[in-house]
Amino acid sequence: MRLVSYGKPGAWTSGIELEGSVVDTAEVARLAGWNAEGVAAARTNRTLLKLGLDAVHQLHGVARNKSGHLKSMARASLRLGPPIPDPQKIVCIGLNYHDHAKEVGATPPTAPIFFAKYPNSLVGEKDEVVPPRDTSKVDYEAELAVIIGRRGRYIEESSALDHVAGIMAFNDVSARDLQLANQLWTGGKAIDTFGPCGPALVTLDEIADIQNLAVRTRVDGDVLQDGNTSSMIFSVAQIIAFLSRIMTLEPGDIIATGTPAGVASAHKPARFLKSGNVVEVEIEGIGLLRNRIAEAV
């Protein structure tokens, strides 16, 4: 199952993707006989996830089996936004690939390193990334992002994936000069538009193995990252279990799980992003983000 957000910033609407088309999730809920409260909850993906994963899959079944009763919109005609545009939390994991830790000269961590981004960073699959004028070192980081679907605290590693609604591609765009000016990194991370994500929330039943997915970045067609989630230092399940010892994970929370080797700052010479560059981040089985770098503002 693939859930998308479509429309425009500030008014994103939940949609269910069906073979290149999108149907309005709230309309599916109405067709399924849900009450007014349930239909209202189905208007955004975060509020939909709060109803539980069984409810989400019920709507997918109705959409698939009764598609002839629904207005179908061509996916290509829609502006797709972040699948979860309004998460309570965006938690990003640093230095979580063996090859990336090696390329930056860092000792692999003994526990997950994490930092925050905020909803202001989130943009859709084709939106522009707009750097601030105070940076000259804009970098890309292709990442697998996990979206929490079931609330949890002190989650066991063995059941951690039961708390996952789905996954998406995520580009943890970073201003390295601003990032390294502060030990907490946030100044180079939590920047407007510095979190392209999507193109859809893909549920795990469509993924054979979350720990064996290709992760790639292309800049103007050149492959600069070519990794695999099998090279993570901490698996998705380990990350969820670790974070849930610190904080309650809520439906719609986003966890970006780190990036493989090949970031711009590690190339010799460095290949920092410039205005006009087109960055493509692709995760196997999920899809592609294609974001142009705009003029700094």
Disulfide bonds with the S-S distance in Angstrom:
none
